[in-house]
Amino acid sequence: MAKAGSPWALSGRAFLTLWLPVLAVTVAHFATPMRHEWLHDVLRRLYYMPIIVGAFLFGLRGALVTSLVVTVLYLPHAFWLVGPHAHHHGMIQADPTGTANKLLELLLYNVVALVTGLLVEREQRARRAVERTLVEMKAIEQQLVRAGRLQSLGEMTAGLAHEIKNPLASLKTAAAIVADEIPVTSPRRKMVAIIAKEIDRLAALLDRFLAFARPGGLVFARVDLGQPVERAVALVKAQADARQVVVRVETPPTALVIEGDADKLTQIILNVLLNAVQFSPDGGRVQVRCQACSLAHGWFALLSVVDQGRGVPAQDRERIFDPFFSTRADGTGLGLAIASRLMDEHRGYIEVAGSEGQGAEFRLFLPLADAP
């Protein structure tokens, strides 16, 4: 077998399936006496086999190179200048078939190579497209399943949050009334302040639940994806600097214009960036890349956020976007869930990749407003 990186024509596979059969047919041609015209006809047809095999194994180039080799090897046999004793035993024999037939055969070798090679490459392209489509359909199916779960949980969360917010409002009012009755210097006044603070914290948490359950109306407009990326990076900078995490951004020279809500897009990117910064080690790096990509169902802006954390275990990748699922002890499990829901509303989707122990990569796909 050929070494890694060697040309395909020098590989052991090519030798066994192409060059050895071609050489065997050529030797048989030259060794066959002229009086056996029918056998020459059979041998000429056998040349088609390695040409077709070359197309299936190595594509168009395999078929054309094989047909070229066949042509070069058959030419001297086809038009050998036969002497008066060429038919004697032991002499090289020429093909006794008529000149027109031999010229037509030479032409057909190359035509068959071209047609077969093109058909094989077309079939291979179609197969690759089908494979890509199946992968993308699986991703879309997962998004639909996730969206269904999010909708059910969102409705339940909205109901619970609504029922809890009313008692909290009453408790906050009661705490304020009680605080007015307690002297400022009394130690009990501090306890009332703690109660009011915890009530505010619970109310803020409920607001996040409601933001997940009932996102505000989106105002769609043409947005350069680089703008919400810049805003999200600026918002996360303080937390990144506190942990000495460097956030690097790579944007293409041309704008990636999408149809979306600029504020909600900033929220999506911010949630993903915060997750990346929180899971990155101190002094680590978060890479943000924007680029256009072509999928089977259109052109998309691809935003990748890559961190240097511990990655997402395979068993958690199906649940990472579920609400209230978090691998952090102090996490609410709403950041990525909200990002996923907002991506659905932007007709896009989000997925996670990367190897466990080598960081995570979150990929956000948003339909481009203007295809390249």
Order of alpha helices (4+ residues) and beta strands (2+ residues): alpha-alpha-alpha-alpha-alpha-beta-alpha-beta-beta-alpha-beta-beta-alpha-beta-beta
